[in-house]
Amino acid sequence: MLKQDRRIEKLYYTIGEVAELFEVNQSLIRFWEKEFDILKPQKNKKGNRLFTKHDIENLKLIYYLVKERGFTLQGARDKLRQNHEDVVNTVQIIDSLNHVKGFLLELKKEL
């Protein structure tokens, strides 16, 4: 899902940084911004998008539904409207499991 070991620490991220974080094209991020109401990055005076931690968390949800679960855009919108908390909890569980997996793989290397 998200590049491992990249923590969300800055106040604002550029679209390039966000695209790199998710390993997708910037055009996909812009497309999803138009398609999903929950994405509302701020724009500076030049019109550059600035994404907050909250925006990145919402992108994680969209990425999970569309790229990992194979939902259509309409299906993902409906799922987020109907069961937003359920999707958030599922993504958090998957993140936790991925961290545990990474830790165990590192431990295995050291043995």
C-alpha positions as CSV (number, residue, x, y, z in Angstrom):
1,M,0.0,0.0,0.0
2,L,2.2,2.8,1.3
3,K,5.9,2.8,0.9
4,Q,7.1,1.2,4.1
5,D,8.9,3.2,6.8
6,R,7.7,6.5,5.5
7,R,6.1,8.3,8.3
8,I,3.7,11.2,7.8
9,E,5.5,13.9,9.7
10,K,5.3,17.2,7.7
11,L,2.5,19.7,7.9
12,Y,2.0,19.8,4.2
13,Y,3.0,17.5,1.3
14,T,3.2,18.4,-2.4
15,I,1.4,16.3,-4.9
16,G,4.7,14.8,-6.1
17,E,5.5,13.7,-2.5
18,V,2.1,12.1,-2.1
19,A,2.3,10.4,-5.5
20,E,5.7,9.0,-4.6
21,L,4.4,7.8,-1.2
22,F,1.6,5.8,-2.9
23,E,3.8,4.9,-5.9
24,V,1.2,6.3,-8.4
25,N,1.2,9.0,-11.0
26,Q,0.3,12.6,-9.9
27,S,-2.5,12.5,-12.5
28,L,-4.2,9.7,-10.5
29,I,-4.1,11.8,-7.3
30,R,-5.6,14.8,-9.2
31,F,-8.3,12.5,-10.7
32,W,-9.2,11.1,-7.3
33,E,-9.4,14.6,-6.0
34,K,-12.2,15.3,-8.5
35,E,-13.9,12.0,-7.9
36,F,-14.0,11.9,-4.1
37,D,-15.4,14.7,-1.9
38,I,-13.3,13.6,1.1
39,L,-10.1,14.9,-0.7
40,K,-9.7,18.6,-0.3
41,P,-6.1,19.6,-0.5
42,Q,-5.3,23.2,0.0
43,K,-3.8,25.2,-2.8
44,N,-1.2,27.9,-2.5
45,K,-1.2,31.2,-4.4
46,K,0.4,29.4,-7.4
47,G,-2.3,26.8,-7.4
48,N,-0.1,23.9,-6.2
49,R,-1.9,21.3,-4.1
50,L,-0.8,21.0,-0.5
51,F,-1.9,17.8,1.2
52,T,-2.3,17.4,5.0
53,K,-2.0,14.3,7.1
54,H,-5.8,14.0,7.0
55,D,-5.8,14.2,3.2
56,I,-3.2,11.4,3.1
57,E,-5.2,9.2,5.4
58,N,-8.2,9.7,3.1
59,L,-6.1,8.8,0.1
60,K,-5.1,5.6,2.0
61,L,-8.8,4.7,2.2
62,I,-9.4,5.4,-1.5
63,Y,-6.2,3.5,-2.5
64,Y,-7.2,0.5,-0.4
65,L,-10.7,0.3,-1.9
66,V,-9.8,1.0,-5.5
67,K,-6.3,-0.5,-5.9
68,E,-6.3,-3.3,-3.4
69,R,-9.9,-4.4,-3.2
70,G,-10.8,-3.6,-6.8
71,F,-13.8,-1.4,-6.1
72,T,-15.1,0.8,-8.9
73,L,-15.0,4.5,-8.2
74,Q,-18.7,4.6,-7.6
75,G,-18.4,1.5,-5.4
76,A,-15.6,3.1,-3.4
77,R,-17.6,6.3,-3.0
78,D,-20.7,4.4,-1.8
79,K,-18.6,2.3,0.7
80,L,-17.0,5.4,2.1
81,R,-20.4,7.1,2.5
82,Q,-22.1,4.0,4.1
83,N,-19.3,2.5,6.2
84,H,-16.6,5.1,6.6
85,E,-15.6,3.9,10.1
86,D,-15.5,0.3,8.9
87,V,-13.1,1.1,6.1
88,V,-10.9,3.2,8.5
89,N,-10.7,0.3,11.0
90,T,-9.9,-2.2,8.2
91,V,-7.1,0.0,6.9
92,Q,-5.7,0.6,10.4
93,I,-5.7,-3.2,11.0
94,I,-3.9,-3.9,7.7
95,D,-1.3,-1.2,8.5
96,S,-0.7,-2.7,11.9
97,L,-0.3,-6.2,10.4
98,N,2.1,-4.9,7.8
99,H,4.3,-3.3,10.6
100,V,4.3,-6.6,12.5
101,K,5.2,-8.5,9.3
102,G,8.1,-6.1,8.7
103,F,9.3,-6.5,12.2
104,L,9.2,-10.3,12.0
105,L,11.0,-10.3,8.7
106,E,13.7,-8.1,10.1
107,L,13.9,-10.4,13.1
108,K,14.2,-13.4,10.8
109,K,17.1,-11.8,8.9
110,E,19.0,-11.3,12.2
111,L,18.6,-15.0,13.2
